[in-house]
Amino acid sequence: MTATADLVTASDSMIASIQARIDRAIDDLLASLPNPGELSAEERRGIIARYTAVLEGNFIYWMTGAYLSVGSDEARAKIIDNLREEVRDCHPGMMRRFALAAHAIPTDADAQAIYRNLMNVRLFIGRLSAVPIVVTMAFFEGFIQRFMAYLAELARRQGSAEMEYTDVHGVCDVTHTQELFRALEAEMALAPPMPAKEMFEGVELLRTLIQNIVVDN
Ligand SMILES: [Fe+2]
């Protein structure tokens, strides 16, 4: 293995290949989801509860970490738009109402089930390394958007009709995605080339956490 062969630098084709790798990781996660019809009520509750335990208190925190880490105006503008919407429309409150209506408020055991994998993502964010964080948040947002139909289905099967959270987050916003990857390009122009392993470290940690949301292990 050579150290230089796998270095990633900013260019249109490089951004496209990063986006393709993120899309593939999301596809794999979605393909691994258990069929909602084959889950018990407790398994459905557990998935919603662990998802809530991760999202409610961490999304704005991690997006803030992204804001603190970046150096380009493009990235700052993109992230601040996201943070403004999160705070103004009270997305943590929306998340809580969703869990409450599905009888899936996280318990101590739910928090414990994701503790270690959640901590690994927190420590990664704390290093404030711009490019890996922006890549991770692009993966996170892309996953959330495509996960919403599944999450809503679990909630429906729990007897809930409270779908504001999944409705708001399930919208496919092509412009938003394009801006996000433009922000990534701007950050990559500021950073020295890095190995792919380093660039996708947060994606791997977050993927492990999401797998842990789906299956309590
Ligand atoms: Fe949100």
py3Dmol code that shows the C-alpha trace and the ligand (Angstrom):
import py3Dmol

protein = """\
ATOM      1  CA  MET A   1       0.000   0.000   0.000  1.00  0.00           C
ATOM      2  CA  THR A   2       1.341   3.445  -0.909  1.00  0.00           C
ATOM      3  CA  ALA A   3       0.503   6.556   1.067  1.00  0.00           C
ATOM      4  CA  THR A   4       0.128   8.793  -1.965  1.00  0.00           C
ATOM      5  CA  ALA A   5      -2.096   6.666  -4.218  1.00  0.00           C
ATOM      6  CA  ASP A   6      -5.266   7.281  -2.219  1.00  0.00           C
ATOM      7  CA  LEU A   7      -5.005  11.045  -1.627  1.00  0.00           C
ATOM      8  CA  VAL A   8      -8.141  13.063  -2.281  1.00  0.00           C
ATOM      9  CA  THR A   9      -8.018  16.594  -3.674  1.00  0.00           C
ATOM     10  CA  ALA A  10     -10.740  18.973  -4.845  1.00  0.00           C
ATOM     11  CA  SER A  11     -11.980  18.740  -8.422  1.00  0.00           C
ATOM     12  CA  ASP A  12     -15.354  18.218 -10.069  1.00  0.00           C
ATOM     13  CA  SER A  13     -14.711  14.529 -10.604  1.00  0.00           C
ATOM     14  CA  MET A  14     -13.452  14.166  -7.046  1.00  0.00           C
ATOM     15  CA  ILE A  15     -16.560  15.837  -5.617  1.00  0.00           C
ATOM     16  CA  ALA A  16     -18.702  13.580  -7.827  1.00  0.00           C
ATOM     17  CA  SER A  17     -16.879  10.498  -6.578  1.00  0.00           C
ATOM     18  CA  ILE A  18     -17.270  11.568  -2.926  1.00  0.00           C
ATOM     19  CA  GLN A  19     -20.980  12.129  -3.540  1.00  0.00           C
ATOM     20  CA  ALA A  20     -21.248   8.702  -5.203  1.00  0.00           C
ATOM     21  CA  ARG A  21     -19.520   7.045  -2.248  1.00  0.00           C
ATOM     22  CA  ILE A  22     -21.894   8.792   0.197  1.00  0.00           C
ATOM     23  CA  ASP A  23     -24.925   7.740  -1.891  1.00  0.00           C
ATOM     24  CA  ARG A  24     -23.672   4.152  -1.914  1.00  0.00           C
ATOM     25  CA  ALA A  25     -23.262   4.143   1.873  1.00  0.00           C
ATOM     26  CA  ILE A  26     -26.842   5.441   2.212  1.00  0.00           C
ATOM     27  CA  ASP A  27     -28.159   2.840  -0.277  1.00  0.00           C
ATOM     28  CA  ASP A  28     -26.449   0.051   1.711  1.00  0.00           C
ATOM     29  CA  LEU A  29     -27.944   1.271   4.986  1.00  0.00           C
ATOM     30  CA  LEU A  30     -31.455   1.515   3.541  1.00  0.00           C
ATOM     31  CA  ALA A  31     -31.158  -1.931   1.966  1.00  0.00           C
ATOM     32  CA  SER A  32     -30.234  -3.395   5.367  1.00  0.00           C
ATOM     33  CA  LEU A  33     -33.370  -2.097   7.133  1.00  0.00           C
ATOM     34  CA  PRO A  34     -35.689  -4.827   8.434  1.00  0.00           C
ATOM     35  CA  ASN A  35     -39.164  -5.036   6.900  1.00  0.00           C
ATOM     36  CA  PRO A  36     -41.488  -2.981   9.193  1.00  0.00           C
ATOM     37  CA  GLY A  37     -44.139  -5.709   8.874  1.00  0.00           C
ATOM     38  CA  GLU A  38     -41.777  -8.238  10.437  1.00  0.00           C
ATOM     39  CA  LEU A  39     -40.890  -6.133  13.487  1.00  0.00           C
ATOM     40  CA  SER A  40     -42.535  -6.499  16.886  1.00  0.00           C
ATOM     41  CA  ALA A  41     -44.076  -3.425  18.555  1.00  0.00           C
ATOM     42  CA  GLU A  42     -41.087  -3.319  20.931  1.00  0.00           C
ATOM     43  CA  GLU A  43     -38.609  -3.474  18.024  1.00  0.00           C
ATOM     44  CA  ARG A  44     -40.436  -0.611  16.264  1.00  0.00           C
ATOM     45  CA  ARG A  45     -40.489   1.411  19.472  1.00  0.00           C
ATOM     46  CA  GLY A  46     -36.779   0.774  19.994  1.00  0.00           C
ATOM     47  CA  ILE A  47     -35.770   2.068  16.560  1.00  0.00           C
ATOM     48  CA  ILE A  48     -37.777   5.288  16.957  1.00  0.00           C
ATOM     49  CA  ALA A  49     -36.495   5.752  20.521  1.00  0.00           C
ATOM     50  CA  ARG A  50     -32.813   5.232  19.656  1.00  0.00           C
ATOM     51  CA  TYR A  51     -33.137   7.480  16.585  1.00  0.00           C
ATOM     52  CA  THR A  52     -34.674  10.160  18.827  1.00  0.00           C
ATOM     53  CA  ALA A  53     -31.943   9.698  21.447  1.00  0.00           C
ATOM     54  CA  VAL A  54     -29.347  10.466  18.760  1.00  0.00           C
ATOM     55  CA  LEU A  55     -31.096  13.231  16.821  1.00  0.00           C
ATOM     56  CA  GLU A  56     -32.877  15.299  19.448  1.00  0.00           C
ATOM     57  CA  GLY A  57     -29.837  16.507  21.320  1.00  0.00           C
ATOM     58  CA  ASN A  58     -27.025  16.058  18.828  1.00  0.00           C
ATOM     59  CA  PHE A  59     -27.949  17.288  15.359  1.00  0.00           C
ATOM     60  CA  ILE A  60     -27.656  21.013  16.171  1.00  0.00           C
ATOM     61  CA  TYR A  61     -24.557  20.317  18.292  1.00  0.00           C
ATOM     62  CA  TRP A  62     -22.817  18.502  15.419  1.00  0.00           C
ATOM     63  CA  MET A  63     -23.897  21.111  12.866  1.00  0.00           C
ATOM     64  CA  THR A  64     -22.400  23.718  15.220  1.00  0.00           C
ATOM     65  CA  GLY A  65     -19.176  21.671  15.222  1.00  0.00           C
ATOM     66  CA  ALA A  66     -19.242  21.825  11.439  1.00  0.00           C
ATOM     67  CA  TYR A  67     -19.688  25.599  11.600  1.00  0.00           C
ATOM     68  CA  LEU A  68     -16.750  26.017  13.989  1.00  0.00           C
ATOM     69  CA  SER A  69     -14.509  23.835  11.832  1.00  0.00           C
ATOM     70  CA  VAL A  70     -14.998  25.356   8.371  1.00  0.00           C
ATOM     71  CA  GLY A  71     -13.022  28.233   6.878  1.00  0.00           C
ATOM     72  CA  SER A  72     -14.853  29.150   3.657  1.00  0.00           C
ATOM     73  CA  ASP A  73     -17.704  31.637   3.229  1.00  0.00           C
ATOM     74  CA  GLU A  74     -19.612  29.089   1.107  1.00  0.00           C
ATOM     75  CA  ALA A  75     -19.572  26.469   3.855  1.00  0.00           C
ATOM     76  CA  ARG A  76     -20.366  28.942   6.633  1.00  0.00           C
ATOM     77  CA  ALA A  77     -23.359  30.340   4.716  1.00  0.00           C
ATOM     78  CA  LYS A  78     -24.718  26.867   4.018  1.00  0.00           C
ATOM     79  CA  ILE A  79     -24.348  25.670   7.602  1.00  0.00           C
ATOM     80  CA  ILE A  80     -25.777  28.843   9.165  1.00  0.00           C
ATOM     81  CA  ASP A  81     -28.916  28.476   6.986  1.00  0.00           C
ATOM     82  CA  ASN A  82     -29.322  24.971   8.322  1.00  0.00           C
ATOM     83  CA  LEU A  83     -28.786  26.007  11.950  1.00  0.00           C
ATOM     84  CA  ARG A  84     -31.221  28.916  11.634  1.00  0.00           C
ATOM     85  CA  GLU A  85     -33.955  26.601  10.377  1.00  0.00           C
ATOM     86  CA  GLU A  86     -33.247  24.028  13.109  1.00  0.00           C
ATOM     87  CA  VAL A  87     -33.511  26.630  15.877  1.00  0.00           C
ATOM     88  CA  ARG A  88     -36.281  28.826  14.422  1.00  0.00           C
ATOM     89  CA  ASP A  89     -38.601  25.885  13.675  1.00  0.00           C
ATOM     90  CA  CYS A  90     -37.559  24.030  16.847  1.00  0.00           C
ATOM     91  CA  HIS A  91     -36.643  20.727  15.234  1.00  0.00           C
ATOM     92  CA  PRO A  92     -35.743  19.108  18.595  1.00  0.00           C
ATOM     93  CA  GLY A  93     -39.309  19.847  19.725  1.00  0.00           C
ATOM     94  CA  MET A  94     -40.637  18.370  16.491  1.00  0.00           C
ATOM     95  CA  MET A  95     -38.539  15.254  17.114  1.00  0.00           C
ATOM     96  CA  ARG A  96     -39.856  14.935  20.682  1.00  0.00           C
ATOM     97  CA  ARG A  97     -43.506  15.264  19.568  1.00  0.00           C
ATOM     98  CA  PHE A  98     -42.905  12.575  16.938  1.00  0.00           C
ATOM     99  CA  ALA A  99     -41.467  10.149  19.518  1.00  0.00           C
ATOM    100  CA  LEU A 100     -44.136  10.982  22.089  1.00  0.00           C
ATOM    101  CA  ALA A 101     -47.009  10.332  19.662  1.00  0.00           C
ATOM    102  CA  ALA A 102     -45.428   6.978  18.701  1.00  0.00           C
ATOM    103  CA  HIS A 103     -45.042   6.008  22.396  1.00  0.00           C
ATOM    104  CA  ALA A 104     -41.294   5.860  21.836  1.00  0.00           C
ATOM    105  CA  ILE A 105     -39.706   8.433  24.154  1.00  0.00           C
ATOM    106  CA  PRO A 106     -36.121   7.231  24.761  1.00  0.00           C
ATOM    107  CA  THR A 107     -35.547   5.443  28.066  1.00  0.00           C
ATOM    108  CA  ASP A 108     -32.299   5.079  30.028  1.00  0.00           C
ATOM    109  CA  ALA A 109     -31.848   1.676  28.361  1.00  0.00           C
ATOM    110  CA  ASP A 110     -32.257   3.209  24.890  1.00  0.00           C
ATOM    111  CA  ALA A 111     -29.615   5.835  25.704  1.00  0.00           C
ATOM    112  CA  GLN A 112     -27.326   3.130  27.071  1.00  0.00           C
ATOM    113  CA  ALA A 113     -27.750   0.999  23.925  1.00  0.00           C
ATOM    114  CA  ILE A 114     -26.205   3.693  21.712  1.00  0.00           C
ATOM    115  CA  TYR A 115     -23.838   5.206  24.275  1.00  0.00           C
ATOM    116  CA  ARG A 116     -20.496   3.988  22.931  1.00  0.00           C
ATOM    117  CA  ASN A 117     -21.171   4.545  19.230  1.00  0.00           C
ATOM    118  CA  LEU A 118     -22.663   7.982  19.956  1.00  0.00           C
ATOM    119  CA  MET A 119     -19.583   8.901  21.983  1.00  0.00           C
ATOM    120  CA  ASN A 120     -17.329   7.908  19.070  1.00  0.00           C
ATOM    121  CA  VAL A 121     -19.124  10.360  16.754  1.00  0.00           C
ATOM    122  CA  ARG A 122     -18.983  13.099  19.415  1.00  0.00           C
ATOM    123  CA  LEU A 123     -15.219  12.681  19.798  1.00  0.00           C
ATOM    124  CA  PHE A 124     -14.788  12.753  16.029  1.00  0.00           C
ATOM    125  CA  ILE A 125     -16.776  16.019  15.761  1.00  0.00           C
ATOM    126  CA  GLY A 126     -14.722  17.471  18.603  1.00  0.00           C
ATOM    127  CA  ARG A 127     -11.565  17.269  16.518  1.00  0.00           C
ATOM    128  CA  LEU A 128     -13.128  20.022  14.345  1.00  0.00           C
ATOM    129  CA  SER A 129     -11.550  18.768  11.132  1.00  0.00           C
ATOM    130  CA  ALA A 130     -13.484  20.621   8.425  1.00  0.00           C
ATOM    131  CA  VAL A 131     -13.485  18.338   5.385  1.00  0.00           C
ATOM    132  CA  PRO A 132     -14.286  15.069   7.210  1.00  0.00           C
ATOM    133  CA  ILE A 133     -17.055  16.823   9.184  1.00  0.00           C
ATOM    134  CA  VAL A 134     -18.673  18.357   6.086  1.00  0.00           C
ATOM    135  CA  VAL A 135     -18.542  14.942   4.357  1.00  0.00           C
ATOM    136  CA  THR A 136     -20.125  13.367   7.451  1.00  0.00           C
ATOM    137  CA  MET A 137     -22.923  15.936   7.634  1.00  0.00           C
ATOM    138  CA  ALA A 138     -23.647  15.493   3.909  1.00  0.00           C
ATOM    139  CA  PHE A 139     -23.977  11.762   4.553  1.00  0.00           C
ATOM    140  CA  PHE A 140     -26.117  12.373   7.645  1.00  0.00           C
ATOM    141  CA  GLU A 141     -28.529  14.748   5.896  1.00  0.00           C
ATOM    142  CA  GLY A 142     -28.792  12.483   2.868  1.00  0.00           C
ATOM    143  CA  PHE A 143     -29.514   9.482   5.059  1.00  0.00           C
ATOM    144  CA  ILE A 144     -32.112  11.296   7.188  1.00  0.00           C
ATOM    145  CA  GLN A 145     -33.988  12.477   4.101  1.00  0.00           C
ATOM    146  CA  ARG A 146     -34.220   8.981   2.631  1.00  0.00           C
ATOM    147  CA  PHE A 147     -34.943   7.317   6.007  1.00  0.00           C
ATOM    148  CA  MET A 148     -38.070   9.394   6.697  1.00  0.00           C
ATOM    149  CA  ALA A 149     -40.557   7.197   4.814  1.00  0.00           C
ATOM    150  CA  TYR A 150     -39.373   4.188   6.835  1.00  0.00           C
ATOM    151  CA  LEU A 151     -39.474   6.074  10.148  1.00  0.00           C
ATOM    152  CA  ALA A 152     -42.985   7.358   9.369  1.00  0.00           C
ATOM    153  CA  GLU A 153     -44.101   3.803   8.588  1.00  0.00           C
ATOM    154  CA  LEU A 154     -42.812   2.602  11.978  1.00  0.00           C
ATOM    155  CA  ALA A 155     -44.681   5.441  13.711  1.00  0.00           C
ATOM    156  CA  ARG A 156     -47.899   4.685  11.803  1.00  0.00           C
ATOM    157  CA  ARG A 157     -47.671   1.083  12.938  1.00  0.00           C
ATOM    158  CA  GLN A 158     -47.298   2.420  16.492  1.00  0.00           C
ATOM    159  CA  GLY A 159     -50.679   4.105  16.046  1.00  0.00           C
ATOM    160  CA  SER A 160     -49.328   7.612  15.511  1.00  0.00           C
ATOM    161  CA  ALA A 161     -50.593  10.245  13.072  1.00  0.00           C
ATOM    162  CA  GLU A 162     -48.021  12.898  14.119  1.00  0.00           C
ATOM    163  CA  MET A 163     -45.841  13.174  11.012  1.00  0.00           C
ATOM    164  CA  GLU A 164     -44.549  16.757  11.026  1.00  0.00           C
ATOM    165  CA  TYR A 165     -40.965  15.637  11.715  1.00  0.00           C
ATOM    166  CA  THR A 166     -40.859  13.074   8.912  1.00  0.00           C
ATOM    167  CA  ASP A 167     -42.758  15.379   6.498  1.00  0.00           C
ATOM    168  CA  VAL A 168     -40.341  18.285   7.065  1.00  0.00           C
ATOM    169  CA  HIS A 169     -37.194  16.135   6.817  1.00  0.00           C
ATOM    170  CA  GLY A 170     -38.267  13.844   3.985  1.00  0.00           C
ATOM    171  CA  VAL A 171     -38.270  16.545   1.312  1.00  0.00           C
ATOM    172  CA  CYS A 172     -35.680  15.888  -1.399  1.00  0.00           C
ATOM    173  CA  ASP A 173     -33.988  19.260  -1.900  1.00  0.00           C
ATOM    174  CA  VAL A 174     -31.675  19.047  -4.927  1.00  0.00           C
ATOM    175  CA  THR A 175     -30.525  22.673  -4.627  1.00  0.00           C
ATOM    176  CA  HIS A 176     -29.618  22.134  -0.982  1.00  0.00           C
ATOM    177  CA  THR A 177     -27.559  19.052  -1.841  1.00  0.00           C
ATOM    178  CA  GLN A 178     -25.758  20.894  -4.660  1.00  0.00           C
ATOM    179  CA  GLU A 179     -24.927  23.788  -2.305  1.00  0.00           C
ATOM    180  CA  LEU A 180     -23.682  21.369   0.307  1.00  0.00           C
ATOM    181  CA  PHE A 181     -21.229  19.778  -2.121  1.00  0.00           C
ATOM    182  CA  ARG A 182     -20.152  23.199  -3.353  1.00  0.00           C
ATOM    183  CA  ALA A 183     -19.377  24.047   0.273  1.00  0.00           C
ATOM    184  CA  LEU A 184     -17.345  20.829   0.472  1.00  0.00           C
ATOM    185  CA  GLU A 185     -15.423  21.822  -2.645  1.00  0.00           C
ATOM    186  CA  ALA A 186     -14.596  25.207  -1.062  1.00  0.00           C
ATOM    187  CA  GLU A 187     -13.340  23.498   2.103  1.00  0.00           C
ATOM    188  CA  MET A 188     -11.251  21.019   0.137  1.00  0.00           C
ATOM    189  CA  ALA A 189      -9.573  23.910  -1.649  1.00  0.00           C
ATOM    190  CA  LEU A 190      -8.425  25.209   1.759  1.00  0.00           C
ATOM    191  CA  ALA A 191      -7.194  21.879   3.123  1.00  0.00           C
ATOM    192  CA  PRO A 192      -4.186  19.778   2.147  1.00  0.00           C
ATOM    193  CA  PRO A 193      -5.060  16.515   0.341  1.00  0.00           C
ATOM    194  CA  MET A 194      -5.933  13.737   2.761  1.00  0.00           C
ATOM    195  CA  PRO A 195      -6.237   9.962   2.585  1.00  0.00           C
ATOM    196  CA  ALA A 196      -9.745   8.665   1.850  1.00  0.00           C
ATOM    197  CA  LYS A 197      -9.703   6.807   5.172  1.00  0.00           C
ATOM    198  CA  GLU A 198      -9.378  10.121   7.003  1.00  0.00           C
ATOM    199  CA  MET A 199     -11.965  11.870   4.832  1.00  0.00           C
ATOM    200  CA  PHE A 200     -14.602   9.168   5.463  1.00  0.00           C
ATOM    201  CA  GLU A 201     -13.768   8.431   9.097  1.00  0.00           C
ATOM    202  CA  GLY A 202     -16.860  10.262  10.378  1.00  0.00           C
ATOM    203  CA  VAL A 203     -19.069   8.570   7.786  1.00  0.00           C
ATOM    204  CA  GLU A 204     -17.887   5.180   9.059  1.00  0.00           C
ATOM    205  CA  LEU A 205     -18.490   6.130  12.704  1.00  0.00           C
ATOM    206  CA  LEU A 206     -21.923   7.542  11.923  1.00  0.00           C
ATOM    207  CA  ARG A 207     -22.818   4.514   9.826  1.00  0.00           C
ATOM    208  CA  THR A 208     -21.981   2.278  12.790  1.00  0.00           C
ATOM    209  CA  LEU A 209     -24.152   4.460  15.041  1.00  0.00           C
ATOM    210  CA  ILE A 210     -27.093   4.288  12.599  1.00  0.00           C
ATOM    211  CA  GLN A 211     -26.755   0.493  12.373  1.00  0.00           C
ATOM    212  CA  ASN A 212     -26.898   0.516  16.177  1.00  0.00           C
ATOM    213  CA  ILE A 213     -30.114   2.592  16.017  1.00  0.00           C
ATOM    214  CA  VAL A 214     -31.711   0.010  13.749  1.00  0.00           C
ATOM    215  CA  VAL A 215     -30.460  -3.032  15.685  1.00  0.00           C
ATOM    216  CA  ASP A 216     -29.876  -2.811  19.438  1.00  0.00           C
ATOM    217  CA  ASN A 217     -26.572  -4.644  19.774  1.00  0.00           C
TER     218      ASN A 217
END
"""
ligand_1 = """\
1
LIG
Fe -33.909 19.111 11.501
"""
view = py3Dmol.view(width=600, height=400)
view.addModel(protein, "pdb")
view.setStyle({"model": 0}, {"cartoon": {"style": "trace"}})
view.addModel(ligand_1, "xyz")
view.setStyle({"model": 1}, {"stick": {}})
view.zoomTo()
view.show()
